[in-house]
Amino acid sequence: MTQGCAAPEQTAHLPATVDLSNEAVIQGTVTRDGAPVCSAYARLLDSTGEFTAEVVTGDEGVFRFFAADGDWTVRVLAAGGVSVDNTVTAKTGEVAGLEVAI
């Protein structure tokens, strides 16, 4: 199944086919009052604020991006006009984790 921009369904576990030694991963969970938020949009913006990618959170509220090393902003958009920005640094060989409470 795909969601948004043909991205694969977002799940909490990194797919077994991902070789983390060659990837920089930005992954997070969107929650509201402690419960996962599905169907929120997570947008990846580069260090200049330019839009790079977008995925829709799955049933577990999870989003994931594979990014180049460096500083990024993840903007989460949800029902009710909610917009939350978080900055994160991606580094090859690591999963940069975010917990986004809206």
PDB file as gemmi writes it, atoms N, CA and C in Angstrom:
CRYST1    1.000    1.000    1.000  90.00  90.00  90.00 P 1                      
ATOM      1  N   MET A   1       0.845  -1.179   0.000  1.00  0.00           N  
ATOM      2  CA  MET A   1       0.000   0.000   0.000  1.00  0.00           C  
ATOM      3  C   MET A   1       0.886   1.236   0.000  1.00  0.00           C  
ATOM      4  N   THR A   2       0.454   2.292  -0.697  1.00  0.00           N  
ATOM      5  CA  THR A   2       1.204   3.546  -0.697  1.00  0.00           C  
ATOM      6  C   THR A   2       0.335   4.664  -0.164  1.00  0.00           C  
ATOM      7  N   GLN A   3       0.990   5.686   0.369  1.00  0.00           N  
ATOM      8  CA  GLN A   3       0.287   6.842   0.910  1.00  0.00           C  
ATOM      9  C   GLN A   3       1.004   8.095   0.460  1.00  0.00           C  
ATOM     10  N   GLY A   4       0.267   9.128   0.042  1.00  0.00           N  
ATOM     11  CA  GLY A   4       0.882  10.377  -0.384  1.00  0.00           C  
ATOM     12  C   GLY A   4       1.984  10.132  -1.390  1.00  0.00           C  
ATOM     13  N   CYS A   5       2.224  10.899  -2.327  1.00  0.00           N  
ATOM     14  CA  CYS A   5       3.386  10.881  -3.245  1.00  0.00           C  
ATOM     15  C   CYS A   5       3.966   9.490  -3.494  1.00  0.00           C  
ATOM     16  N   ALA A   6       3.160   8.458  -3.501  1.00  0.00           N  
ATOM     17  CA  ALA A   6       3.588   7.085  -3.757  1.00  0.00           C  
ATOM     18  C   ALA A   6       4.574   6.550  -2.724  1.00  0.00           C  
ATOM     19  N   ALA A   7       4.601   7.135  -1.555  1.00  0.00           N  
ATOM     20  CA  ALA A   7       5.470   6.651  -0.483  1.00  0.00           C  
ATOM     21  C   ALA A   7       4.886   5.365   0.088  1.00  0.00           C  
ATOM     22  N   PRO A   8       5.733   4.413   0.488  1.00  0.00           N  
ATOM     23  CA  PRO A   8       5.207   3.188   1.087  1.00  0.00           C  
ATOM     24  C   PRO A   8       4.540   3.480   2.423  1.00  0.00           C  
ATOM     25  N   GLU A   9       3.651   2.594   2.824  1.00  0.00           N  
ATOM     26  CA  GLU A   9       2.980   2.752   4.110  1.00  0.00           C  
ATOM     27  C   GLU A   9       4.021   2.907   5.213  1.00  0.00           C  
ATOM     28  N   GLN A  10       3.788   3.866   6.098  1.00  0.00           N  
ATOM     29  CA  GLN A  10       4.735   4.169   7.164  1.00  0.00           C  
ATOM     30  C   GLN A  10       4.440   3.297   8.383  1.00  0.00           C  
ATOM     31  N   THR A  11       5.425   2.516   8.809  1.00  0.00           N  
ATOM     32  CA  THR A  11       5.291   1.674   9.993  1.00  0.00           C  
ATOM     33  C   THR A  11       6.419   1.996  10.961  1.00  0.00           C  
ATOM     34  N   ALA A  12       6.255   1.578  12.215  1.00  0.00           N  
ATOM     35  CA  ALA A  12       7.229   1.921  13.252  1.00  0.00           C  
ATOM     36  C   ALA A  12       8.581   1.257  13.048  1.00  0.00           C  
ATOM     37  N   HIS A  13       8.610   0.121  12.378  1.00  0.00           N  
ATOM     38  CA  HIS A  13       9.865  -0.612  12.212  1.00  0.00           C  
ATOM     39  C   HIS A  13      10.504  -0.296  10.872  1.00  0.00           C  
ATOM     40  N   LEU A  14      11.798  -0.060  10.892  1.00  0.00           N  
ATOM     41  CA  LEU A  14      12.556   0.167   9.671  1.00  0.00           C  
ATOM     42  C   LEU A  14      12.552  -1.128   8.855  1.00  0.00           C  
ATOM     43  N   PRO A  15      12.218  -1.061   7.562  1.00  0.00           N  
ATOM     44  CA  PRO A  15      12.199  -2.284   6.754  1.00  0.00           C  
ATOM     45  C   PRO A  15      13.540  -3.017   6.802  1.00  0.00           C  
ATOM     46  N   ALA A  16      13.490  -4.340   6.817  1.00  0.00           N  
ATOM     47  CA  ALA A  16      14.705  -5.161   6.908  1.00  0.00           C  
ATOM     48  C   ALA A  16      15.626  -4.960   5.717  1.00  0.00           C  
ATOM     49  N   THR A  17      15.084  -4.480   4.616  1.00  0.00           N  
ATOM     50  CA  THR A  17      15.893  -4.285   3.406  1.00  0.00           C  
ATOM     51  C   THR A  17      16.737  -3.016   3.446  1.00  0.00           C  
ATOM     52  N   VAL A  18      16.551  -2.180   4.464  1.00  0.00           N  
ATOM     53  CA  VAL A  18      17.301  -0.928   4.557  1.00  0.00           C  
ATOM     54  C   VAL A  18      18.668  -1.191   5.177  1.00  0.00           C  
ATOM     55  N   ASP A  19      19.713  -0.806   4.459  1.00  0.00           N  
ATOM     56  CA  ASP A  19      21.083  -0.902   4.968  1.00  0.00           C  
ATOM     57  C   ASP A  19      21.416   0.434   5.618  1.00  0.00           C  
ATOM     58  N   LEU A  20      21.233   0.500   6.929  1.00  0.00           N  
ATOM     59  CA  LEU A  20      21.402   1.756   7.651  1.00  0.00           C  
ATOM     60  C   LEU A  20      22.810   2.322   7.526  1.00  0.00           C  
ATOM     61  N   SER A  21      23.794   1.492   7.240  1.00  0.00           N  
ATOM     62  CA  SER A  21      25.160   2.007   7.105  1.00  0.00           C  
ATOM     63  C   SER A  21      25.300   2.934   5.898  1.00  0.00           C  
ATOM     64  N   ASN A  22      24.328   2.874   4.986  1.00  0.00           N  
ATOM     65  CA  ASN A  22      24.364   3.719   3.791  1.00  0.00           C  
ATOM     66  C   ASN A  22      23.264   4.772   3.763  1.00  0.00           C  
ATOM     67  N   GLU A  23      22.489   4.880   4.829  1.00  0.00           N  
ATOM     68  CA  GLU A  23      21.322   5.758   4.837  1.00  0.00           C  
ATOM     69  C   GLU A  23      21.319   6.680   6.047  1.00  0.00           C  
ATOM     70  N   ALA A  24      20.774   7.869   5.845  1.00  0.00           N  
ATOM     71  CA  ALA A  24      20.437   8.774   6.946  1.00  0.00           C  
ATOM     72  C   ALA A  24      18.912   8.789   7.011  1.00  0.00           C  
ATOM     73  N   VAL A  25      18.362   8.426   8.154  1.00  0.00           N  
ATOM     74  CA  VAL A  25      16.918   8.274   8.288  1.00  0.00           C  
ATOM     75  C   VAL A  25      16.388   9.281   9.306  1.00  0.00           C  
ATOM     76  N   ILE A  26      15.292   9.923   8.936  1.00  0.00           N  
ATOM     77  CA  ILE A  26      14.545  10.783   9.857  1.00  0.00           C  
ATOM     78  C   ILE A  26      13.201  10.097  10.053  1.00  0.00           C  
ATOM     79  N   GLN A  27      12.879   9.756  11.284  1.00  0.00           N  
ATOM     80  CA  GLN A  27      11.647   9.021  11.569  1.00  0.00           C  
ATOM     81  C   GLN A  27      11.006   9.583  12.818  1.00  0.00           C  
ATOM     82  N   GLY A  28       9.696   9.594  12.843  1.00  0.00           N  
ATOM     83  CA  GLY A  28       9.014  10.094  14.024  1.00  0.00           C  
ATOM     84  C   GLY A  28       7.603   9.575  14.137  1.00  0.00           C  
ATOM     85  N   THR A  29       6.976   9.961  15.239  1.00  0.00           N  
ATOM     86  CA  THR A  29       5.601   9.601  15.519  1.00  0.00           C  
ATOM     87  C   THR A  29       4.834  10.860  15.880  1.00  0.00           C  
ATOM     88  N   VAL A  30       3.637  10.991  15.319  1.00  0.00           N  
ATOM     89  CA  VAL A  30       2.756  12.114  15.621  1.00  0.00           C  
ATOM     90  C   VAL A  30       1.674  11.615  16.565  1.00  0.00           C  
ATOM     91  N   THR A  31       1.504  12.318  17.693  1.00  0.00           N  
ATOM     92  CA  THR A  31       0.478  11.945  18.670  1.00  0.00           C  
ATOM     93  C   THR A  31      -0.352  13.164  19.066  1.00  0.00           C  
ATOM     94  N   ARG A  32      -1.574  12.868  19.504  1.00  0.00           N  
ATOM     95  CA  ARG A  32      -2.455  13.889  20.082  1.00  0.00           C  
ATOM     96  C   ARG A  32      -3.018  13.272  21.349  1.00  0.00           C  
ATOM     97  N   ASP A  33      -2.769  13.923  22.469  1.00  0.00           N  
ATOM     98  CA  ASP A  33      -3.207  13.406  23.771  1.00  0.00           C  
ATOM     99  C   ASP A  33      -2.719  11.974  23.993  1.00  0.00           C  
ATOM    100  N   GLY A  34      -1.507  11.676  23.510  1.00  0.00           N  
ATOM    101  CA  GLY A  34      -0.882  10.379  23.712  1.00  0.00           C  
ATOM    102  C   GLY A  34      -1.272   9.301  22.718  1.00  0.00           C  
ATOM    103  N   ALA A  35      -2.245   9.581  21.859  1.00  0.00           N  
ATOM    104  CA  ALA A  35      -2.691   8.592  20.870  1.00  0.00           C  
ATOM    105  C   ALA A  35      -2.094   8.914  19.499  1.00  0.00           C  
ATOM    106  N   PRO A  36      -1.745   7.892  18.718  1.00  0.00           N  
ATOM    107  CA  PRO A  36      -1.181   8.134  17.384  1.00  0.00           C  
ATOM    108  C   PRO A  36      -2.167   8.882  16.491  1.00  0.00           C  
ATOM    109  N   VAL A  37      -1.637   9.745  15.649  1.00  0.00           N  
ATOM    110  CA  VAL A  37      -2.456  10.491  14.690  1.00  0.00           C  
ATOM    111  C   VAL A  37      -2.177   9.948  13.294  1.00  0.00           C  
ATOM    112  N   CYS A  38      -3.172   9.301  12.702  1.00  0.00           N  
ATOM    113  CA  CYS A  38      -3.003   8.833  11.326  1.00  0.00           C  
ATOM    114  C   CYS A  38      -3.526   9.905  10.377  1.00  0.00           C  
ATOM    115  N   SER A  39      -3.057   9.864   9.161  1.00  0.00           N  
ATOM    116  CA  SER A  39      -3.465  10.780   8.092  1.00  0.00           C  
ATOM    117  C   SER A  39      -3.016  12.217   8.297  1.00  0.00           C  
ATOM    118  N   ALA A  40      -2.011  12.436   9.136  1.00  0.00           N  
ATOM    119  CA  ALA A  40      -1.371  13.757   9.208  1.00  0.00           C  
ATOM    120  C   ALA A  40      -0.314  13.796   8.110  1.00  0.00           C  
ATOM    121  N   TYR A  41       0.038  14.981   7.672  1.00  0.00           N  
ATOM    122  CA  TYR A  41       1.080  15.129   6.654  1.00  0.00           C  
ATOM    123  C   TYR A  41       2.381  15.532   7.326  1.00  0.00           C  
ATOM    124  N   ALA A  42       3.448  14.848   6.985  1.00  0.00           N  
ATOM    125  CA  ALA A  42       4.791  15.217   7.448  1.00  0.00           C  
ATOM    126  C   ALA A  42       5.558  15.693   6.219  1.00  0.00           C  
ATOM    127  N   ARG A  43       6.030  16.924   6.282  1.00  0.00           N  
ATOM    128  CA  ARG A  43       6.782  17.504   5.167  1.00  0.00           C  
ATOM    129  C   ARG A  43       8.232  17.683   5.573  1.00  0.00           C  
ATOM    130  N   LEU A  44       9.117  17.366   4.657  1.00  0.00           N  
ATOM    131  CA  LEU A  44      10.548  17.529   4.882  1.00  0.00           C  
ATOM    132  C   LEU A  44      11.015  18.773   4.140  1.00  0.00           C  
ATOM    133  N   LEU A  45      11.585  19.713   4.894  1.00  0.00           N  
ATOM    134  CA  LEU A  45      12.094  20.964   4.336  1.00  0.00           C  
ATOM    135  C   LEU A  45      13.599  21.005   4.524  1.00  0.00           C  
ATOM    136  N   ASP A  46      14.318  21.463   3.494  1.00  0.00           N  
ATOM    137  CA  ASP A  46      15.779  21.536   3.613  1.00  0.00           C  
ATOM    138  C   ASP A  46      16.190  22.737   4.465  1.00  0.00           C  
ATOM    139  N   SER A  47      17.484  22.966   4.593  1.00  0.00           N  
ATOM    140  CA  SER A  47      17.993  24.018   5.489  1.00  0.00           C  
ATOM    141  C   SER A  47      17.603  25.420   5.044  1.00  0.00           C  
ATOM    142  N   THR A  48      17.137  25.577   3.795  1.00  0.00           N  
ATOM    143  CA  THR A  48      16.682  26.889   3.318  1.00  0.00           C  
ATOM    144  C   THR A  48      15.171  27.022   3.404  1.00  0.00           C  
ATOM    145  N   GLY A  49      14.494  25.974   3.877  1.00  0.00           N  
ATOM    146  CA  GLY A  49      13.042  25.995   3.987  1.00  0.00           C  
ATOM    147  C   GLY A  49      12.314  25.500   2.755  1.00  0.00           C  
ATOM    148  N   GLU A  50      13.069  25.004   1.771  1.00  0.00           N  
ATOM    149  CA  GLU A  50      12.458  24.480   0.547  1.00  0.00           C  
ATOM    150  C   GLU A  50      11.837  23.106   0.789  1.00  0.00           C  
ATOM    151  N   PHE A  51      10.639  22.919   0.247  1.00  0.00           N  
ATOM    152  CA  PHE A  51       9.944  21.639   0.312  1.00  0.00           C  
ATOM    153  C   PHE A  51      10.746  20.579  -0.429  1.00  0.00           C  
ATOM    154  N   THR A  52      10.925  19.416   0.209  1.00  0.00           N  
ATOM    155  CA  THR A  52      11.684  18.322  -0.384  1.00  0.00           C  
ATOM    156  C   THR A  52      10.833  17.063  -0.564  1.00  0.00           C  
ATOM    157  N   ALA A  53      10.016  16.738   0.434  1.00  0.00           N  
ATOM    158  CA  ALA A  53       9.222  15.507   0.367  1.00  0.00           C  
ATOM    159  C   ALA A  53       8.047  15.602   1.330  1.00  0.00           C  
ATOM    160  N   GLU A  54       7.077  14.713   1.133  1.00  0.00           N  
ATOM    161  CA  GLU A  54       5.912  14.647   2.011  1.00  0.00           C  
ATOM    162  C   GLU A  54       5.417  13.210   2.094  1.00  0.00           C  
ATOM    163  N   VAL A  55       5.044  12.788   3.295  1.00  0.00           N  
ATOM    164  CA  VAL A  55       4.405  11.487   3.497  1.00  0.00           C  
ATOM    165  C   VAL A  55       3.209  11.678   4.420  1.00  0.00           C  
ATOM    166  N   VAL A  56       2.318  10.703   4.390  1.00  0.00           N  
ATOM    167  CA  VAL A  56       1.148  10.698   5.261  1.00  0.00           C  
ATOM    168  C   VAL A  56       1.406   9.688   6.368  1.00  0.00           C  
ATOM    169  N   THR A  57       1.109  10.071   7.610  1.00  0.00           N  
ATOM    170  CA  THR A  57       1.317   9.143   8.718  1.00  0.00           C  
ATOM    171  C   THR A  57       0.346   7.970   8.609  1.00  0.00           C  
ATOM    172  N   GLY A  58       0.841   6.793   9.007  1.00  0.00           N  
ATOM    173  CA  GLY A  58       0.025   5.586   8.987  1.00  0.00           C  
ATOM    174  C   GLY A  58      -0.783   5.444  10.268  1.00  0.00           C  
ATOM    175  N   ASP A  59      -1.357   4.272  10.460  1.00  0.00           N  
ATOM    176  CA  ASP A  59      -2.204   4.008  11.625  1.00  0.00           C  
ATOM    177  C   ASP A  59      -1.470   4.206  12.944  1.00  0.00           C  
ATOM    178  N   GLU A  60      -0.146   4.009  12.941  1.00  0.00           N  
ATOM    179  CA  GLU A  60       0.648   4.166  14.165  1.00  0.00           C  
ATOM    180  C   GLU A  60       1.161   5.595  14.336  1.00  0.00           C  
ATOM    181  N   GLY A  61       0.774   6.509  13.428  1.00  0.00           N  
ATOM    182  CA  GLY A  61       1.218   7.898  13.510  1.00  0.00           C  
ATOM    183  C   GLY A  61       2.654   8.103  13.065  1.00  0.00           C  
ATOM    184  N   VAL A  62       3.220   7.121  12.360  1.00  0.00           N  
ATOM    185  CA  VAL A  62       4.643   7.133  12.011  1.00  0.00           C  
ATOM    186  C   VAL A  62       4.879   7.791  10.658  1.00  0.00           C  
ATOM    187  N   PHE A  63       5.994   8.531  10.570  1.00  0.00           N  
ATOM    188  CA  PHE A  63       6.491   9.030   9.291  1.00  0.00           C  
ATOM    189  C   PHE A  63       7.976   8.710   9.200  1.00  0.00           C  
ATOM    190  N   ARG A  64       8.492   8.642   7.956  1.00  0.00           N  
ATOM    191  CA  ARG A  64       9.910   8.332   7.764  1.00  0.00           C  
ATOM    192  C   ARG A  64      10.395   8.961   6.467  1.00  0.00           C  
ATOM    193  N   PHE A  65      11.597   9.529   6.544  1.00  0.00           N  
ATOM    194  CA  PHE A  65      12.264  10.061   5.355  1.00  0.00           C  
ATOM    195  C   PHE A  65      13.681   9.510   5.294  1.00  0.00           C  
ATOM    196  N   PHE A  66      14.175   9.284   4.095  1.00  0.00           N  
ATOM    197  CA  PHE A  66      15.578   8.983   3.851  1.00  0.00           C  
ATOM    198  C   PHE A  66      16.157  10.271   3.292  1.00  0.00           C  
ATOM    199  N   ALA A  67      17.142  10.835   3.968  1.00  0.00           N  
ATOM    200  CA  ALA A  67      17.621  12.175   3.637  1.00  0.00           C  
ATOM    201  C   ALA A  67      19.137  12.203   3.530  1.00  0.00           C  
ATOM    202  N   ALA A  68      19.630  13.270   2.945  1.00  0.00           N  
ATOM    203  CA  ALA A  68      21.071  13.513   2.930  1.00  0.00           C  
ATOM    204  C   ALA A  68      21.496  13.988   4.314  1.00  0.00           C  
ATOM    205  N   ASP A  69      22.757  13.819   4.636  1.00  0.00           N  
ATOM    206  CA  ASP A  69      23.274  14.332   5.905  1.00  0.00           C  
ATOM    207  C   ASP A  69      23.040  15.840   5.975  1.00  0.00           C  
ATOM    208  N   GLY A  70      22.705  16.313   7.168  1.00  0.00           N  
ATOM    209  CA  GLY A  70      22.545  17.751   7.353  1.00  0.00           C  
ATOM    210  C   GLY A  70      21.344  18.092   8.206  1.00  0.00           C  
ATOM    211  N   ASP A  71      21.057  19.386   8.251  1.00  0.00           N  
ATOM    212  CA  ASP A  71      19.956  19.906   9.061  1.00  0.00           C  
ATOM    213  C   ASP A  71      18.682  19.995   8.226  1.00  0.00           C  
ATOM    214  N   TRP A  72      17.591  19.562   8.822  1.00  0.00           N  
ATOM    215  CA  TRP A  72      16.300  19.513   8.158  1.00  0.00           C  
ATOM    216  C   TRP A  72      15.215  20.029   9.095  1.00  0.00           C  
ATOM    217  N   THR A  73      14.083  20.406   8.526  1.00  0.00           N  
ATOM    218  CA  THR A  73      12.886  20.725   9.299  1.00  0.00           C  
ATOM    219  C   THR A  73      11.795  19.756   8.878  1.00  0.00           C  
ATOM    220  N   VAL A  74      11.125  19.174   9.864  1.00  0.00           N  
ATOM    221  CA  VAL A  74       9.952  18.346   9.598  1.00  0.00           C  
ATOM    222  C   VAL A  74       8.742  19.158  10.045  1.00  0.00           C  
ATOM    223  N   ARG A  75       7.867  19.442   9.087  1.00  0.00           N  
ATOM    224  CA  ARG A  75       6.633  20.185   9.373  1.00  0.00           C  
ATOM    225  C   ARG A  75       5.479  19.197   9.343  1.00  0.00           C  
ATOM    226  N   VAL A  76       4.757  19.109  10.457  1.00  0.00           N  
ATOM    227  CA  VAL A  76       3.600  18.223  10.547  1.00  0.00           C  
ATOM    228  C   VAL A  76       2.340  19.069  10.437  1.00  0.00           C  
ATOM    229  N   LEU A  77       1.459  18.666   9.520  1.00  0.00           N  
ATOM    230  CA  LEU A  77       0.172  19.326   9.305  1.00  0.00           C  
ATOM    231  C   LEU A  77      -0.925  18.323   9.625  1.00  0.00           C  
ATOM    232  N   ALA A  78      -1.875  18.742  10.460  1.00  0.00           N  
ATOM    233  CA  ALA A  78      -2.950  17.835  10.865  1.00  0.00           C  
ATOM    234  C   ALA A  78      -4.281  18.574  10.855  1.00  0.00           C  
ATOM    235  N   ALA A  79      -5.350  17.803  11.000  1.00  0.00           N  
ATOM    236  CA  ALA A  79      -6.702  18.358  11.001  1.00  0.00           C  
ATOM    237  C   ALA A  79      -6.829  19.477  12.029  1.00  0.00           C  
ATOM    238  N   GLY A  80      -7.661  20.436  11.713  1.00  0.00           N  
ATOM    239  CA  GLY A  80      -7.876  21.553  12.619  1.00  0.00           C  
ATOM    240  C   GLY A  80      -6.882  22.680  12.430  1.00  0.00           C  
ATOM    241  N   GLY A  81      -6.145  22.660  11.331  1.00  0.00           N  
ATOM    242  CA  GLY A  81      -5.186  23.733  11.053  1.00  0.00           C  
ATOM    243  C   GLY A  81      -3.903  23.646  11.858  1.00  0.00           C  
ATOM    244  N   VAL A  82      -3.611  22.483  12.412  1.00  0.00           N  
ATOM    245  CA  VAL A  82      -2.400  22.297  13.212  1.00  0.00           C  
ATOM    246  C   VAL A  82      -1.176  22.252  12.302  1.00  0.00           C  
ATOM    247  N   SER A  83      -0.148  23.015  12.671  1.00  0.00           N  
ATOM    248  CA  SER A  83       1.133  22.999  11.957  1.00  0.00           C  
ATOM    249  C   SER A  83       2.241  23.098  12.999  1.00  0.00           C  
ATOM    250  N   VAL A  84       3.118  22.088  13.031  1.00  0.00           N  
ATOM    251  CA  VAL A  84       4.202  22.042  14.010  1.00  0.00           C  
ATOM    252  C   VAL A  84       5.506  21.782  13.275  1.00  0.00           C  
ATOM    253  N   ASP A  85       6.523  22.619  13.525  1.00  0.00           N  
ATOM    254  CA  ASP A  85       7.847  22.444  12.933  1.00  0.00           C  
ATOM    255  C   ASP A  85       8.831  21.913  13.969  1.00  0.00           C  
ATOM    256  N   ASN A  86       9.668  20.973  13.547  1.00  0.00           N  
ATOM    257  CA  ASN A  86      10.748  20.440  14.378  1.00  0.00           C  
ATOM    258  C   ASN A  86      12.010  20.383  13.541  1.00  0.00           C  
ATOM    259  N   THR A  87      13.128  20.818  14.114  1.00  0.00           N  
ATOM    260  CA  THR A  87      14.399  20.713  13.406  1.00  0.00           C  
ATOM    261  C   THR A  87      15.098  19.432  13.841  1.00  0.00           C  
ATOM    262  N   VAL A  88      15.845  18.862  12.904  1.00  0.00           N  
ATOM    263  CA  VAL A  88      16.518  17.596  13.157  1.00  0.00           C  
ATOM    264  C   VAL A  88      17.768  17.539  12.289  1.00  0.00           C  
ATOM    265  N   THR A  89      18.774  16.822  12.767  1.00  0.00           N  
ATOM    266  CA  THR A  89      19.994  16.624  11.990  1.00  0.00           C  
ATOM    267  C   THR A  89      20.072  15.166  11.566  1.00  0.00           C  
ATOM    268  N   ALA A  90      20.201  14.955  10.256  1.00  0.00           N  
ATOM    269  CA  ALA A  90      20.328  13.604   9.705  1.00  0.00           C  
ATOM    270  C   ALA A  90      21.797  13.273   9.533  1.00  0.00           C  
ATOM    271  N   LYS A  91      22.149  12.024   9.848  1.00  0.00           N  
ATOM    272  CA  LYS A  91      23.531  11.568   9.718  1.00  0.00           C  
ATOM    273  C   LYS A  91      23.527  10.120   9.234  1.00  0.00           C  
ATOM    274  N   THR A  92      24.321   9.842   8.213  1.00  0.00           N  
ATOM    275  CA  THR A  92      24.402   8.487   7.673  1.00  0.00           C  
ATOM    276  C   THR A  92      24.730   7.495   8.787  1.00  0.00           C  
ATOM    277  N   GLY A  93      23.998   6.377   8.799  1.00  0.00           N  
ATOM    278  CA  GLY A  93      24.207   5.341   9.798  1.00  0.00           C  
ATOM    279  C   GLY A  93      23.354   5.501  11.037  1.00  0.00           C  
ATOM    280  N   GLU A  94      22.528   6.552  11.062  1.00  0.00           N  
ATOM    281  CA  GLU A  94      21.706   6.814  12.247  1.00  0.00           C  
ATOM    282  C   GLU A  94      20.250   7.044  11.868  1.00  0.00           C  
ATOM    283  N   VAL A  95      19.369   6.787  12.837  1.00  0.00           N  
ATOM    284  CA  VAL A  95      17.964   7.148  12.719  1.00  0.00           C  
ATOM    285  C   VAL A  95      17.741   8.325  13.657  1.00  0.00           C  
ATOM    286  N   ALA A  96      17.440   9.485  13.075  1.00  0.00           N  
ATOM    287  CA  ALA A  96      17.124  10.672  13.874  1.00  0.00           C  
ATOM    288  C   ALA A  96      15.642  10.587  14.228  1.00  0.00           C  
ATOM    289  N   GLY A  97      15.345  10.454  15.507  1.00  0.00           N  
ATOM    290  CA  GLY A  97      13.969  10.257  15.944  1.00  0.00           C  
ATOM    291  C   GLY A  97      13.306  11.525  16.428  1.00  0.00           C  
ATOM    292  N   LEU A  98      12.024  11.659  16.103  1.00  0.00           N  
ATOM    293  CA  LEU A  98      11.213  12.786  16.561  1.00  0.00           C  
ATOM    294  C   LEU A  98       9.916  12.264  17.162  1.00  0.00           C  
ATOM    295  N   GLU A  99       9.499  12.872  18.234  1.00  0.00           N  
ATOM    296  CA  GLU A  99       8.176  12.634  18.803  1.00  0.00           C  
ATOM    297  C   GLU A  99       7.443  13.964  18.694  1.00  0.00           C  
ATOM    298  N   VAL A 100       6.395  14.011  17.886  1.00  0.00           N  
ATOM    299  CA  VAL A 100       5.677  15.253  17.622  1.00  0.00           C  
ATOM    300  C   VAL A 100       4.307  15.179  18.279  1.00  0.00           C  
ATOM    301  N   ALA A 101       4.107  15.969  19.327  1.00  0.00           N  
ATOM    302  CA  ALA A 101       2.815  16.047  20.005  1.00  0.00           C  
ATOM    303  C   ALA A 101       2.071  17.265  19.465  1.00  0.00           C  
ATOM    304  N   ILE A 102       0.838  17.023  19.016  1.00  0.00           N  
ATOM    305  CA  ILE A 102       0.058  18.140  18.469  1.00  0.00           C  
ATOM    306  C   ILE A 102      -1.164  18.411  19.321  1.00  0.00           C  
TER     307      ILE A 102                                                      
END                                                                             
